[in-house]
């Protein structure tokens, strides 16, 4: 038998350096703009700053699309044809149909159950990325794909994934908050903190005031969680246009943990399409 290939999608928001270091294969999800016939691929021919420019020009946010069954069949076939096995995780099943499509695609292979494992991350962004890195660690320890999948599924409930959002208009235009919420958010200077809970993205807190207050709430929660945090990898992930907030968070966290375990990464086009610019999160595995 050949190698174990760790496969994920572009919503994992891992940096190019981490992808190359851990030999990860990343496949893109889709982004489409209203009124355009063109199908964009996240991180291939579309990047967040281009999205922000188009939204500012048109007032319309893009739609994002899952990886199709046919695309997953091609992904898996290429890996299996080379004599390898594959373990995949991507954006959670409650957030996209990508997981379901991957499961259906795997069933098309005669030896799929033996050579393909698919893990539902139940989350997004570098929450998924944390699982991908665990897969790589377990692969390099010599575990088979079934044991890797079992161990990683046990980690899923322990993911702490949260973001504070500066602008509500992206959520509103994308149908993820009501017009009244958007109006009140602007009037009251609310910067919501969203979390993935039970395979869904939910608003956990609605702090009023300056954006930094919402950022500091995340840092305070990190401090509270610190004794039970897996310090192998900790992510500060943002959507750009941060005005230095990502460095502020890094300076706070590096006083609490070894700076070598902290990664600052930028969200890709799919995640940025939904949250807009100046969104930032602290993501880690929490054993409590």
C-alpha positions in Angstrom: 0.0 0.0 0.0 1.2 3.5 -0.8 0.9 6.7 1.3 -2.0 8.1 3.3 -3.0 11.4 1.6 -4.6 14.0 3.9 -7.2 15.9 1.9 -9.1 19.0 2.8 -10.9 21.9 1.2 -10.0 25.5 0.9 -12.2 26.6 3.8 -9.5 25.1 6.2 -7.7 28.4 5.9 -4.3 26.9 6.5 -1.3 28.9 5.3 0.7 27.8 2.3 3.6 27.1 4.6 1.6 24.7 6.8 0.1 23.0 3.8 3.6 22.4 2.3 5.2 21.5 5.7 2.6 18.8 6.4 2.1 17.5 2.9 -1.6 18.4 2.8 -3.7 18.3 -0.4 -6.2 21.1 -0.6 -9.1 21.3 -3.1 -11.2 24.5 -3.8 -14.8 25.3 -3.1 -16.8 27.5 -5.4 -17.8 31.2 -5.4 -20.2 32.9 -7.8 -21.3 36.5 -8.1 -24.9 37.6 -9.0 -25.1 38.5 -12.7 -21.9 36.8 -13.6 -21.7 33.5 -15.5 -18.2 32.8 -14.2 -17.5 30.1 -11.6 -14.7 31.1 -9.3 -12.5 28.7 -7.3 -11.5 29.7 -3.8 -7.8 30.4 -3.7 -7.3 29.6 -7.3 -8.7 32.5 -9.3 -10.4 34.4 -6.6 -9.1 36.0 -3.3 -10.8 37.9 -0.5 -9.7 41.4 -1.5 -11.3 41.0 -4.9 -14.5 40.0 -3.2 -14.5 43.1 -1.0 -13.9 45.3 -4.1 -16.8 43.7 -6.0 -19.2 44.0 -3.0 -18.3 47.6 -2.6 -18.9 48.2 -6.3 -22.2 46.3 -6.7 -23.6 46.1 -3.2 -24.2 42.4 -3.7 -22.4 39.5 -1.9 -21.4 36.4 -3.7 -22.8 32.9 -3.3 -20.6 30.0 -2.2 -20.9 26.5 -3.5 -19.9 23.0 -2.3 -17.5 20.7 -4.0 -19.6 18.5 -6.2 -19.9 14.7 -6.1 -18.2 14.5 -9.5 -15.3 16.6 -8.3 -14.8 14.4 -5.2 -14.9 11.3 -7.4 -12.1 12.8 -9.5 -10.2 13.8 -6.3 -10.4 10.3 -4.8 -9.8 8.5 -8.1 -6.5 10.3 -8.7 -5.3 9.4 -5.2 -6.4 5.7 -5.3 -5.0 5.2 -8.8 -1.6 6.2 -7.5 -1.9 3.3 -5.0 -2.6 5.6 -2.0 -5.3 5.9 0.6 -7.2 9.1 1.5 -8.6 10.7 4.6 -10.7 13.8 4.1 -12.2 16.5 6.2 -13.6 19.8 5.2 -16.3 22.3 6.1 -18.9 20.8 8.4 -22.0 19.0 7.2 -24.2 21.6 8.9 -22.6 24.4 6.9 -22.2 23.0 3.4 -23.2 19.9 1.4 -19.5 19.2 0.7 -19.4 16.5 3.4 -22.5 14.7 2.0 -21.1 14.9 -1.5 -17.8 13.4 -0.4 -19.6 10.5 1.4 -21.6 9.8 -1.8 -18.5 10.0 -4.0 -16.6 7.5 -1.8 -19.4 5.0 -2.2 -18.7 4.9 -6.0 -15.4 3.0 -5.4 -15.4 -0.7 -5.0 -12.8 -0.6 -2.2 -13.9 2.8 -0.9 -14.6 1.6 2.6 -11.1 0.2 2.8 -9.2 3.1 1.3 -11.3 6.2 2.0 -12.2 7.8 5.3 -14.3 10.9 5.7 -14.6 12.9 8.9 -17.3 15.5 9.5 -15.5 18.5 11.0 -18.8 20.1 12.1 -17.0 23.4 11.9 -15.2 25.7 9.5 -12.0 27.7 8.9 -9.0 26.7 11.0 -11.3 24.7 13.2 -11.1 22.3 10.3 -7.5 23.1 10.0 -6.8 21.9 13.5 -8.3 18.5 12.6 -6.3 18.4 9.4 -3.0 18.9 11.4 -4.0 16.2 13.8 -4.6 13.8 10.9 -1.1 14.6 9.7 0.4 14.0 13.1 -1.3 10.7 13.5 -0.4 9.7 9.9 3.3 10.4 10.6 3.0 8.3 13.8 2.1 5.3 11.5 -1.6 4.9 12.3 -3.9 3.6 9.6 -6.6 5.7 8.1 -9.4 4.1 10.2 -7.6 4.7 13.5 -6.8 8.2 12.4 -10.4 8.9 11.6 -11.6 7.4 14.9 -9.2 9.6 16.9 -10.0 12.7 15.0 -13.8 12.2 15.4 -13.2 12.2 19.1 -11.5 15.6 18.9 -14.4 17.3 17.0 -16.5 18.1 20.1 -13.4 19.7 21.7 -12.9 22.4 19.0 -13.2 26.0 20.2 -14.1 28.1 17.1 -15.2 31.7 17.4 -14.9 35.0 15.5 -15.8 38.6 16.2 -17.3 40.3 13.2 -17.0 44.0 12.4 -19.7 44.5 9.8 -23.1 42.9 9.7 -23.9 43.8 6.1 -22.2 40.7 4.7 -24.2 38.5 7.1 -27.4 40.4 6.2 -26.9 40.3 2.4 -26.0 36.6 2.7 -29.3 36.0 4.6 -27.6 35.2 7.9 -29.0 38.0 9.9 -32.3 40.0 9.8 -32.6 43.6 8.7 -33.5 44.6 12.2 -30.4 43.0 13.6 -28.3 44.8 11.0 -30.0 48.1 11.8 -29.6 47.7 15.6 -26.1 46.5 15.1 -25.2 49.7 13.4 -27.0 52.0 15.8 -25.6 50.3 18.9 -22.1 49.6 17.6 -22.5 45.8 18.1 -19.7 43.5 17.0 -21.1 40.0 17.4 -19.0 37.0 18.4 -20.0 34.0 16.4 -19.2 30.4 17.3 -19.7 27.0 15.7 -21.8 25.0 18.1 -23.5 21.7 17.3 -22.5 21.9 13.6 -24.0 25.4 13.1 -22.6 28.9 13.2 -24.4 30.8 15.9 -24.1 34.2 17.5 -22.8 33.6 21.0 -22.4 37.2 22.3 -23.4 40.7 21.2 -20.9 43.0 22.8 -21.6 46.8 22.4 -18.9 49.4 21.9 -15.6 49.4 20.0 -14.4 46.5 18.0 -11.5 46.0 20.4 -14.0 45.1 23.1 -15.1 42.1 21.2 -11.5 41.1 20.5 -10.7 41.4 24.2 -13.6 39.1 25.1 -12.1 36.4 22.9 -8.7 36.9 24.6 -10.3 36.7 28.1 -12.1 33.4 27.1 -8.7 32.1 25.9 -7.1 33.0 29.3 -10.0 31.2 31.1 -9.6 28.1 28.9 -5.8 28.1 29.1 -5.2 25.2 31.5 -7.2 22.9 29.2 -6.0 24.1 25.8 -4.0 21.7 23.5 -1.0 23.9 22.9 0.3 22.0 19.8 -1.4 24.4 17.4 -3.3 27.6 18.1 -4.7 29.8 15.4 -5.4 33.5 15.0 -7.4 33.6 11.7 -8.7 36.8 10.1 -10.3 38.0 7.0 -8.0 41.0 6.2 -8.3 44.7 6.6 -7.5 44.2 10.3 -5.8 47.5 11.2 -3.3 45.6 13.3 -5.8 43.6 15.4 -4.2 40.3 14.4 -0.8 41.5 15.8 -2.5 42.8 18.9 -4.0 39.4 19.5 -0.7 37.7 18.9 1.1 39.9 21.3 -1.5 39.0 24.0 -1.3 35.3 23.4 2.4 35.0 23.1 2.6 36.1 26.8 0.5 33.0 27.7 1.9 30.2 25.4 5.0 29.4 23.4 4.8 31.7 20.4 6.0 28.9 18.1 2.6 27.2 18.5 0.7 30.3 17.4 -0.2 30.6 13.7 -1.6 33.7 12.1 -3.6 32.8 8.9 -5.9 34.6 6.6 -9.3 33.3 5.7 -10.0 32.4 2.1 -12.7 33.5 -0.3 -15.5 31.3 0.9 -15.2 32.2 4.6 -14.6 35.9 3.7 -17.7 35.9 1.5 -19.9 35.3 4.6 -18.1 37.3 7.3 -16.7 40.3 5.4 -13.5 42.2 6.2 -12.1 42.7 9.7 -13.3 39.5 11.2 -10.9 37.7 13.5 -11.0 34.5 15.6 -8.9 32.5 18.1 -9.2 28.8 17.4 -7.9 25.9 19.4 -8.7 22.4 20.8 -10.1 22.6 24.3 -10.2 19.5 26.6 -12.5 20.2 29.4 
